[in-house]
Amino acid sequence: TYCTLTEHLFSNILPILVGIVLLGSHWSLLMMFFCSLTCGTITAHSNYNIPWLFDSLTHDWHHYSFTENYGPIGLLDDYYDTNKVYKSWMAELKERTKREGGDIRVLASKELAQMEAKKA
Protein backbone atom coordinates (compact mmCIF):
# COMPACT_ATOMS: atom_id res chain seq x y z
CA THR A 1 0.00 0.00 0.00
CA TYR A 2 1.09 3.55 -0.71
CA CYS A 3 -0.40 5.12 2.40
CA THR A 4 0.35 4.13 5.99
CA LEU A 5 -2.32 4.27 8.66
CA THR A 6 -0.65 7.29 10.25
CA GLU A 7 -0.43 9.12 6.91
CA HIS A 8 -4.07 8.31 6.17
CA LEU A 9 -5.24 9.59 9.54
CA PHE A 10 -3.20 12.79 9.53
CA SER A 11 -3.42 13.77 5.86
CA ASN A 12 -6.79 12.38 4.75
CA ILE A 13 -9.16 12.13 7.71
CA LEU A 14 -8.01 14.61 10.35
CA PRO A 15 -8.12 17.77 8.17
CA ILE A 16 -11.75 17.09 7.26
CA LEU A 17 -12.77 16.25 10.82
CA VAL A 18 -11.06 19.32 12.29
CA GLY A 19 -12.75 21.64 9.80
CA ILE A 20 -16.19 20.18 10.37
CA VAL A 21 -15.83 20.12 14.16
CA LEU A 22 -14.42 23.67 14.38
CA LEU A 23 -17.20 25.04 12.21
CA GLY A 24 -19.89 23.03 13.99
CA SER A 25 -21.20 21.68 10.69
CA HIS A 26 -24.03 19.20 10.38
CA TRP A 27 -23.06 15.50 10.35
CA SER A 28 -24.45 15.17 6.82
CA LEU A 29 -21.64 17.44 5.57
CA LEU A 30 -19.13 14.99 7.04
CA MET A 31 -20.84 12.13 5.21
CA MET A 32 -20.88 14.13 1.96
CA PHE A 33 -17.13 14.85 2.22
CA PHE A 34 -16.19 11.25 2.96
CA CYS A 35 -18.42 9.93 0.15
CA SER A 36 -16.96 12.40 -2.36
CA LEU A 37 -13.40 11.57 -1.26
CA THR A 38 -14.13 7.85 -1.56
CA CYS A 39 -15.50 8.36 -5.08
CA GLY A 40 -12.43 10.44 -5.97
CA THR A 41 -10.08 7.76 -4.66
CA ILE A 42 -11.89 5.00 -6.52
CA THR A 43 -11.86 7.05 -9.74
CA ALA A 44 -8.17 7.99 -9.42
CA HIS A 45 -7.18 4.34 -8.97
CA SER A 46 -9.60 2.86 -11.53
CA ASN A 47 -7.65 3.57 -14.76
CA TYR A 48 -10.83 5.11 -16.21
CA ASN A 49 -11.09 8.73 -17.23
CA ILE A 50 -14.51 9.91 -16.15
CA PRO A 51 -15.22 13.49 -17.30
CA TRP A 52 -15.31 16.10 -14.53
CA LEU A 53 -13.65 13.77 -12.03
CA PHE A 54 -10.01 13.11 -11.19
CA ASP A 55 -7.77 12.01 -14.05
CA SER A 56 -6.55 8.50 -13.33
CA LEU A 57 -3.55 8.80 -15.67
CA THR A 58 -2.20 11.80 -13.75
CA HIS A 59 -2.56 9.84 -10.53
CA ASP A 60 -0.95 6.74 -12.05
CA TRP A 61 2.06 8.90 -12.95
CA HIS A 62 2.20 10.05 -9.33
CA HIS A 63 2.46 6.43 -8.19
CA TYR A 64 5.13 5.78 -10.83
CA SER A 65 7.40 8.73 -10.00
CA PHE A 66 6.41 9.68 -6.40
CA THR A 67 7.95 13.10 -7.08
CA GLU A 68 5.23 14.59 -9.29
CA ASN A 69 1.48 15.19 -9.49
CA TYR A 70 0.83 15.57 -5.78
CA GLY A 71 -2.53 17.31 -5.98
CA PRO A 72 -5.81 15.88 -7.23
CA ILE A 73 -6.52 18.69 -9.72
CA GLY A 74 -3.01 19.92 -10.49
CA LEU A 75 -3.29 23.61 -9.61
CA LEU A 76 -0.45 23.59 -7.11
CA ASP A 77 1.54 21.19 -9.29
CA ASP A 78 1.40 23.82 -12.04
CA TYR A 79 2.32 26.58 -9.61
CA TYR A 80 5.27 24.74 -8.02
CA ASP A 81 6.27 23.00 -11.27
CA THR A 82 6.02 19.52 -9.77
CA ASN A 83 4.69 18.03 -12.98
CA LYS A 84 7.36 18.98 -15.55
CA VAL A 85 8.36 15.45 -16.53
CA TYR A 86 4.73 14.33 -16.73
CA LYS A 87 3.79 17.25 -18.98
CA SER A 88 6.73 16.70 -21.31
CA TRP A 89 5.94 12.97 -21.48
CA MET A 90 2.30 13.73 -22.33
CA ALA A 91 3.38 16.26 -25.00
CA GLU A 92 5.63 13.60 -26.55
CA LEU A 93 2.78 11.07 -26.54
CA LYS A 94 0.44 13.63 -28.09
CA GLU A 95 2.90 14.22 -30.95
CA ARG A 96 3.30 10.46 -31.48
CA THR A 97 -0.45 9.88 -31.61
CA LYS A 98 -0.81 12.72 -34.13
CA ARG A 99 1.79 11.07 -36.38
CA GLU A 100 0.92 7.43 -35.85
CA GLY A 101 -2.73 7.61 -34.83
CA GLY A 102 -4.31 5.84 -31.89
CA ASP A 103 -5.62 6.89 -28.52
CA ILE A 104 -3.27 8.82 -26.23
CA ARG A 105 -4.76 7.31 -23.05
CA VAL A 106 -4.27 3.75 -24.28
CA LEU A 107 -0.71 4.48 -25.37
CA ALA A 108 0.07 6.25 -22.09
CA SER A 109 -1.33 3.40 -19.99
CA LYS A 110 0.69 0.81 -21.93
CA GLU A 111 3.91 2.80 -21.69
CA LEU A 112 3.41 3.50 -18.01
CA ALA A 113 2.88 -0.22 -17.35
CA GLN A 114 6.09 -1.01 -19.25
CA MET A 115 8.01 1.68 -17.33
CA GLU A 116 6.69 0.29 -14.04
CA ALA A 117 7.78 -3.24 -15.02
CA LYS A 118 11.30 -2.04 -15.82
CA LYS A 119 11.49 -0.26 -12.47
CA ALA A 120 10.54 -3.35 -10.49
TIVO-2410 file (N, C-alpha, C; in nm, 3 decimals):
# residues 120
REC num residu      c1      c2      c3 atome chaine
REC   1      T   0.083  -0.118   0.000     N      A
REC   1      T   0.000   0.000   0.000    CA      A
REC   1      T   0.088   0.125   0.000     C      A
REC   2      Y   0.033   0.230  -0.056     N      A
REC   2      Y   0.109   0.355  -0.071    CA      A
REC   2      Y   0.087   0.450   0.046     C      A
REC   3      C  -0.004   0.420   0.133     N      A
REC   3      C  -0.040   0.512   0.240    CA      A
REC   3      C  -0.044   0.436   0.373     C      A
REC   4      T   0.037   0.478   0.468     N      A
REC   4      T   0.035   0.413   0.599    CA      A
REC   4      T  -0.088   0.460   0.676     C      A
REC   5      L  -0.119   0.389   0.783     N      A
REC   5      L  -0.232   0.427   0.866    CA      A
REC   5      L  -0.213   0.568   0.922     C      A
REC   6      T  -0.093   0.597   0.969     N      A
REC   6      T  -0.065   0.729   1.025    CA      A
REC   6      T  -0.083   0.837   0.919     C      A
REC   7      E  -0.029   0.814   0.800     N      A
REC   7      E  -0.043   0.912   0.691    CA      A
REC   7      E  -0.190   0.931   0.656     C      A
REC   8      H  -0.265   0.822   0.650     N      A
REC   8      H  -0.407   0.831   0.617    CA      A
REC   8      H  -0.482   0.913   0.722     C      A
REC   9      L  -0.455   0.886   0.848     N      A
REC   9      L  -0.524   0.959   0.954    CA      A
REC   9      L  -0.491   1.108   0.954     C      A
REC  10      F  -0.361   1.139   0.942     N      A
REC  10      F  -0.320   1.279   0.953    CA      A
REC  10      F  -0.335   1.360   0.824     C      A
REC  11      S  -0.332   1.297   0.709     N      A
REC  11      S  -0.342   1.377   0.586    CA      A
REC  11      S  -0.477   1.362   0.516     C      A
REC  12      N  -0.551   1.258   0.544     N      A
REC  12      N  -0.679   1.238   0.475    CA      A
REC  12      N  -0.800   1.260   0.565     C      A
REC  13      I  -0.797   1.208   0.685     N      A
REC  13      I  -0.916   1.213   0.771    CA      A
REC  13      I  -0.916   1.333   0.865     C      A
REC  14      L  -0.806   1.355   0.934     N      A
REC  14      L  -0.801   1.461   1.035    CA      A
REC  14      L  -0.833   1.600   0.980     C      A
REC  15      P  -0.779   1.643   0.866     N      A
REC  15      P  -0.812   1.777   0.817    CA      A
REC  15      P  -0.962   1.799   0.795     C      A
REC  16      I  -1.031   1.697   0.748     N      A
REC  16      I  -1.175   1.709   0.726    CA      A
REC  16      I  -1.249   1.716   0.860     C      A
REC  17      L  -1.211   1.626   0.951     N      A
REC  17      L  -1.277   1.625   1.082    CA      A
REC  17      L  -1.256   1.755   1.157     C      A
REC  18      V  -1.136   1.808   1.156     N      A
REC  18      V  -1.106   1.932   1.229    CA      A
REC  18      V  -1.190   2.046   1.173     C      A
REC  19      G  -1.196   2.057   1.041     N      A
REC  19      G  -1.275   2.164   0.980    CA      A
REC  19      G  -1.422   2.154   1.015     C      A
REC  20      I  -1.476   2.036   1.009     N      A
REC  20      I  -1.619   2.018   1.037    CA      A
REC  20      I  -1.649   2.041   1.185     C      A
REC  21      V  -1.561   1.992   1.272     N      A
REC  21      V  -1.583   2.012   1.416    CA      A
REC  21      V  -1.568   2.159   1.455     C      A
REC  22      L  -1.463   2.225   1.404     N      A
REC  22      L  -1.442   2.367   1.438    CA      A
REC  22      L  -1.557   2.455   1.389     C      A
REC  23      L  -1.611   2.424   1.275     N      A
REC  23      L  -1.720   2.504   1.221    CA      A
REC  23      L  -1.857   2.462   1.273     C      A
REC  24      G  -1.861   2.350   1.345     N      A
REC  24      G  -1.989   2.303   1.399    CA      A
REC  24      G  -2.086   2.262   1.290     C      A
REC  25      S  -2.035   2.205   1.183     N      A
REC  25      S  -2.120   2.168   1.069    CA      A
REC  25      S  -2.207   2.047   1.101     C      A
REC  26      H  -2.311   2.032   1.023     N      A
REC  26      H  -2.403   1.920   1.038    CA      A
REC  26      H  -2.332   1.790   1.000     C      A
REC  27      W  -2.371   1.679   1.062     N      A
REC  27      W  -2.306   1.550   1.035    CA      A
REC  27      W  -2.320   1.507   0.889     C      A
REC  28      S  -2.426   1.554   0.823     N      A
REC  28      S  -2.445   1.517   0.682    CA      A
REC  28      S  -2.333   1.574   0.594     C      A
REC  29      L  -2.276   1.687   0.633     N      A
REC  29      L  -2.164   1.744   0.557    CA      A
REC  29      L  -2.042   1.652   0.567     C      A
REC  30      L  -2.021   1.595   0.686     N      A
REC  30      L  -1.913   1.499   0.704    CA      A
REC  30      L  -1.932   1.379   0.612     C      A
REC  31      M  -2.054   1.327   0.607     N      A
REC  31      M  -2.084   1.213   0.521    CA      A
REC  31      M  -2.063   1.249   0.374     C      A
REC  32      M  -2.105   1.370   0.335     N      A
REC  32      M  -2.088   1.413   0.196    CA      A
REC  32      M  -1.939   1.419   0.160     C      A
REC  33      F  -1.856   1.476   0.248     N      A
REC  33      F  -1.713   1.485   0.222    CA      A
REC  33      F  -1.650   1.347   0.209     C      A
REC  34      F  -1.679   1.258   0.302     N      A
REC  34      F  -1.619   1.125   0.296    CA      A
REC  34      F  -1.667   1.046   0.174     C      A
REC  35      C  -1.793   1.062   0.136     N      A
REC  35      C  -1.842   0.993   0.015    CA      A
REC  35      C  -1.775   1.049  -0.110     C      A
REC  36      S  -1.760   1.182  -0.118     N      A
REC  36      S  -1.696   1.240  -0.236    CA      A
REC  36      S  -1.548   1.203  -0.241     C      A
REC  37      L  -1.480   1.198  -0.128     N      A
REC  37      L  -1.340   1.157  -0.126    CA      A
REC  37      L  -1.324   1.010  -0.163     C      A
REC  38      T  -1.417   0.927  -0.119     N      A
REC  38      T  -1.413   0.785  -0.156    CA      A
REC  38      T  -1.433   0.770  -0.307     C      A
REC  39      C  -1.528   0.842  -0.363     N      A
REC  39      C  -1.550   0.836  -0.508    CA      A
REC  39      C  -1.426   0.886  -0.583     C      A
REC  40      G  -1.364   0.992  -0.535     N      A
REC  40      G  -1.243   1.044  -0.597    CA      A
REC  40      G  -1.129   0.944  -0.593     C      A
REC  41      T  -1.114   0.876  -0.480     N      A
REC  41      T  -1.008   0.776  -0.466    CA      A
REC  41      T  -1.032   0.658  -0.559     C      A
REC  42      I  -1.155   0.612  -0.564     N      A
REC  42      I  -1.189   0.500  -0.652    CA      A
REC  42      I  -1.164   0.539  -0.798     C      A
REC  43      T  -1.205   0.659  -0.836     N      A
REC  43      T  -1.186   0.705  -0.974    CA      A
REC  43      T  -1.038   0.719  -1.007     C      A
REC  44      A  -0.961   0.777  -0.917     N      A
REC  44      A  -0.817   0.799  -0.942    CA      A
REC  44      A  -0.741   0.668  -0.957     C      A
REC  45      H  -0.788   0.562  -0.891     N      A
REC  45      H  -0.718   0.434  -0.897    CA      A
REC  45      H  -0.783   0.335  -0.994     C      A
REC  46      S  -0.884   0.378  -1.070     N      A
REC  46      S  -0.960   0.286  -1.153    CA      A
REC  46      S  -0.904   0.265  -1.294     C      A
REC  47      N  -0.819   0.356  -1.339     N      A
REC  47      N  -0.765   0.357  -1.476    CA      A
REC  47      N  -0.872   0.396  -1.579     C      A
REC  48      Y  -0.982   0.455  -1.532     N      A
REC  48      Y  -1.083   0.511  -1.621    CA      A
REC  48      Y  -1.077   0.662  -1.613     C      A
REC  49      N  -1.103   0.728  -1.724     N      A
REC  49      N  -1.109   0.873  -1.723    CA      A
REC  49      N  -1.255   0.914  -1.732     C      A
REC  50      I  -1.312   0.950  -1.620     N      A
REC  50      I  -1.451   0.991  -1.615    CA      A
REC  50      I  -1.453   1.144  -1.618     C      A
REC  51      P  -1.521   1.203  -1.718     N      A
REC  51      P  -1.522   1.349  -1.730    CA      A
REC  51      P  -1.567   1.416  -1.601     C      A
REC  52      W  -1.504   1.526  -1.569     N      A
REC  52      W  -1.531   1.610  -1.453    CA      A
REC  52      W  -1.489   1.548  -1.321     C      A
REC  53      L  -1.420   1.436  -1.325     N      A
REC  53      L  -1.365   1.377  -1.203    CA      A
REC  53      L  -1.213   1.371  -1.217     C      A
REC  54      F  -1.146   1.318  -1.118     N      A
REC  54      F  -1.001   1.311  -1.119    CA      A
REC  54      F  -0.950   1.229  -1.236     C      A
REC  55      D  -0.837   1.271  -1.292     N      A
REC  55      D  -0.777   1.201  -1.405    CA      A
REC  55      D  -0.691   1.088  -1.352     C      A
REC  56      S  -0.727   0.965  -1.387     N      A
REC  56      S  -0.655   0.850  -1.333    CA      A
REC  56      S  -0.512   0.841  -1.388     C      A
REC  57      L  -0.489   0.887  -1.509     N      A
REC  57      L  -0.355   0.880  -1.567    CA      A
REC  57      L  -0.258   0.971  -1.491     C      A
REC  58      T  -0.303   1.088  -1.454     N      A
REC  58      T  -0.220   1.180  -1.375    CA      A
REC  58      T  -0.184   1.115  -1.242     C      A
REC  59      H  -0.280   1.049  -1.181     N      A
REC  59      H  -0.256   0.984  -1.053    CA      A
REC  59      H  -0.165   0.861  -1.068     C      A
REC  60      D  -0.183   0.788  -1.178     N      A
REC  60      D  -0.095   0.674  -1.205    CA      A
REC  60      D   0.050   0.721  -1.217     C      A
REC  61      W   0.070   0.835  -1.283     N      A
REC  61      W   0.206   0.890  -1.295    CA      A
REC  61      W   0.262   0.924  -1.157     C      A
REC  62      H   0.177   0.974  -1.069     N      A
REC  62      H   0.220   1.005  -0.933    CA      A
REC  62      H   0.271   0.879  -0.864     C      A
REC  63      H   0.201   0.768  -0.881     N      A
REC  63      H   0.246   0.643  -0.819    CA      A
REC  63      H   0.371   0.588  -0.886     C      A
REC  64      Y   0.391   0.622  -1.014     N      A
REC  64      Y   0.513   0.578  -1.083    CA      A
REC  64      Y   0.634   0.659  -1.034     C      A
REC  65      S   0.622   0.790  -1.028     N      A
REC  65      S   0.740   0.873  -1.000    CA      A
REC  65      S   0.753   0.909  -0.852     C      A
REC  66      F   0.644   0.925  -0.781     N      A
REC  66      F   0.641   0.968  -0.640    CA      A
REC  66      F   0.699   1.107  -0.618     C      A
REC  67      T   0.741   1.176  -0.724     N      A
REC  67      T   0.795   1.310  -0.708    CA      A
REC  67      T   0.716   1.411  -0.791     C      A
REC  68      E   0.604   1.371  -0.846     N      A
REC  68      E   0.523   1.459  -0.929    CA      A
REC  68      E   0.375   1.433  -0.906     C      A
REC  69      N   0.295   1.528  -0.953     N      A
REC  69      N   0.148   1.519  -0.949    CA      A
REC  69      N   0.096   1.489  -0.809     C      A
REC  70      Y   0.126   1.577  -0.717     N      A
REC  70      Y   0.083   1.557  -0.578    CA      A
REC  70      Y  -0.065   1.587  -0.557     C      A
REC  71      G  -0.116   1.688  -0.622     N      A
REC  71      G  -0.253   1.731  -0.598    CA      A
REC  71      G  -0.354   1.662  -0.688     C      A
REC  72      P  -0.480   1.656  -0.645     N      A
REC  72      P  -0.581   1.588  -0.723    CA      A
REC  72      P  -0.621   1.662  -0.851     C      A
REC  73      I  -0.610   1.796  -0.852     N      A
REC  73      I  -0.652   1.869  -0.972    CA      A
REC  73      I  -0.536   1.939  -1.042     C      A
REC  74      G  -0.419   1.942  -0.982     N      A
REC  74      G  -0.301   1.992  -1.049    CA      A
REC  74      G  -0.272   2.140  -1.040     C      A
REC  75      L  -0.354   2.217  -0.969     N      A
REC  75      L  -0.329   2.361  -0.961    CA      A
REC  75      L  -0.195   2.393  -0.894     C      A
REC  76      L  -0.171   2.333  -0.780     N      A
REC  76      L  -0.045   2.359  -0.711    CA      A
REC  76      L   0.072   2.291  -0.781     C      A
REC  77      D   0.048   2.182  -0.850     N      A
REC  77      D   0.154   2.119  -0.929    CA      A
REC  77      D   0.199   2.213  -1.040     C      A
REC  78      D   0.104   2.282  -1.102     N      A
REC  78      D   0.140   2.382  -1.204    CA      A
REC  78      D   0.217   2.498  -1.141     C      A
REC  79      Y   0.169   2.544  -1.027     N      A
REC  79      Y   0.232   2.658  -0.961    CA      A
REC  79      Y   0.376   2.627  -0.917     C      A
REC  80      Y   0.395   2.511  -0.854     N      A
REC  80      Y   0.527   2.474  -0.802    CA      A
REC  80      Y   0.610   2.392  -0.902     C      A
REC  81      D   0.555   2.371  -1.021     N      A
REC  81      D   0.627   2.300  -1.127    CA      A
REC  81      D   0.665   2.158  -1.087     C      A
REC  82      T   0.575   2.090  -1.018     N      A
REC  82      T   0.602   1.952  -0.977    CA      A
REC  82      T   0.540   1.852  -1.074     C      A
REC  83      N   0.521   1.894  -1.197     N      A
REC  83      N   0.469   1.803  -1.298    CA      A
REC  83      N   0.538   1.823  -1.434     C      A
REC  84      K   0.662   1.870  -1.431     N      A
REC  84      K   0.736   1.898  -1.555    CA      A
REC  84      K   0.756   1.773  -1.640     C      A
REC  85      V   0.806   1.668  -1.578     N      A
REC  85      V   0.836   1.545  -1.653    CA      A
REC  85      V   0.707   1.485  -1.709     C      A
REC  86      Y   0.602   1.485  -1.629     N      A
REC  86      Y   0.473   1.433  -1.673    CA      A
REC  86      Y   0.422   1.510  -1.794     C      A
REC  87      K   0.428   1.643  -1.787     N      A
REC  87      K   0.379   1.725  -1.898    CA      A
REC  87      K   0.460   1.704  -2.025     C      A
REC  88      S   0.592   1.692  -2.012     N      A
REC  88      S   0.673   1.670  -2.131    CA      A
REC  88      S   0.647   1.531  -2.190     C      A
REC  89      W   0.627   1.432  -2.103     N      A
REC  89      W   0.594   1.297  -2.148    CA      A
REC  89      W   0.460   1.296  -2.222     C      A
REC  90      M   0.360   1.366  -2.168     N      A
REC  90      M   0.230   1.373  -2.233    CA      A
REC  90      M   0.238   1.447  -2.367     C      A
REC  91      A   0.320   1.553  -2.374     N      A
REC  91      A   0.338   1.626  -2.500    CA      A
REC  91      A   0.402   1.535  -2.606     C      A
REC  92      E   0.499   1.456  -2.563     N      A
REC  92      E   0.563   1.360  -2.655    CA      A
REC  92      E   0.462   1.257  -2.704     C      A
REC  93      L   0.380   1.205  -2.614     N      A
REC  93      L   0.278   1.107  -2.654    CA      A
REC  93      L   0.176   1.169  -2.748     C      A
REC  94      K   0.140   1.294  -2.724     N      A
REC  94      K   0.044   1.363  -2.809    CA      A
REC  94      K   0.098   1.377  -2.951     C      A
REC  95      E   0.226   1.412  -2.963     N      A
REC  95      E   0.290   1.422  -3.095    CA      A
REC  95      E   0.292   1.286  -3.164     C      A
REC  96      R   0.326   1.181  -3.089     N      A
REC  96      R   0.330   1.046  -3.148    CA      A
REC  96      R   0.193   1.001  -3.196     C      A
REC  97      T   0.089   1.030  -3.118     N      A
REC  97      T  -0.045   0.988  -3.161    CA      A
REC  97      T  -0.094   1.070  -3.280     C      A
REC  98      K  -0.048   1.194  -3.294     N      A
REC  98      K  -0.081   1.272  -3.413    CA      A
REC  98      K  -0.019   1.209  -3.538     C      A
REC  99      R   0.108   1.167  -3.524     N      A
REC  99      R   0.179   1.107  -3.638    CA      A
REC  99      R   0.129   0.966  -3.669     C      A
REC 100      E   0.118   0.885  -3.565     N      A
REC 100      E   0.092   0.743  -3.585    CA      A
REC 100      E  -0.054   0.703  -3.567     C      A
REC 101      G  -0.134   0.792  -3.511     N      A
REC 101      G  -0.273   0.761  -3.483    CA      A
REC 101      G  -0.286   0.686  -3.351     C      A
REC 102      G  -0.407   0.656  -3.313     N      A
REC 102      G  -0.431   0.584  -3.189    CA      A
REC 102      G  -0.480   0.677  -3.078     C      A
REC 103      D  -0.509   0.617  -2.967     N      A
REC 103      D  -0.562   0.689  -2.852    CA      A
REC 103      D  -0.449   0.717  -2.752     C      A
REC 104      I  -0.437   0.843  -2.712     N      A
REC 104      I  -0.327   0.882  -2.623    CA      A
REC 104      I  -0.338   0.813  -2.487     C      A
REC 105      R  -0.459   0.793  -2.438     N      A
REC 105      R  -0.476   0.731  -2.305    CA      A
REC 105      R  -0.433   0.584  -2.308     C      A
REC 106      V  -0.466   0.515  -2.416     N      A
REC 106      V  -0.427   0.375  -2.428    CA      A
REC 106      V  -0.276   0.364  -2.438     C      A
REC 107      L  -0.216   0.447  -2.522     N      A
REC 107      L  -0.071   0.448  -2.537    CA      A
REC 107      L  -0.002   0.482  -2.405     C      A
REC 108      A  -0.053   0.583  -2.336     N      A
REC 108      A   0.007   0.625  -2.209    CA      A
REC 108      A  -0.003   0.513  -2.105     C      A
REC 109      S  -0.116   0.448  -2.097     N      A
REC 109      S  -0.133   0.340  -1.999    CA      A
REC 109      S  -0.038   0.224  -2.028     C      A
REC 110      K  -0.022   0.190  -2.156     N      A
REC 110      K   0.069   0.081  -2.193    CA      A
REC 110      K   0.213   0.117  -2.159     C      A
REC 111      E   0.254   0.239  -2.197     N      A
REC 111      E   0.391   0.280  -2.169    CA      A
REC 111      E   0.419   0.289  -2.020     C      A
REC 112      L   0.322   0.339  -1.946     N      A
REC 112      L   0.341   0.350  -1.801    CA      A
REC 112      L   0.354   0.212  -1.738     C      A
REC 113      A   0.277   0.116  -1.786     N      A
REC 113      A   0.288  -0.022  -1.735    CA      A
REC 113      A   0.426  -0.079  -1.767     C      A
REC 114      Q   0.476  -0.052  -1.888     N      A
REC 114      Q   0.609  -0.101  -1.925    CA      A
REC 114      Q   0.717  -0.034  -1.840     C      A
REC 115      M   0.703   0.095  -1.814     N      A
REC 115      M   0.801   0.168  -1.733    CA      A
REC 115      M   0.800   0.114  -1.589     C      A
REC 116      E   0.681   0.085  -1.539     N      A
REC 116      E   0.669   0.029  -1.404    CA      A
REC 116      E   0.738  -0.107  -1.397     C      A
REC 117      A   0.718  -0.189  -1.500     N      A
REC 117      A   0.778  -0.324  -1.502    CA      A
REC 117      A   0.929  -0.316  -1.504     C      A
REC 118      K   0.984  -0.221  -1.578     N      A
REC 118      K   1.130  -0.204  -1.582    CA      A
REC 118      K   1.185  -0.159  -1.448     C      A
REC 119      K   1.107  -0.078  -1.377     N      A
REC 119      K   1.149  -0.026  -1.247    CA      A
REC 119      K   1.156  -0.134  -1.141     C      A
REC 120      A   1.067  -0.230  -1.153     N      A
REC 120      A   1.054  -0.335  -1.049    CA      A
REC 120      A   1.163  -0.436  -1.052     C      A
***
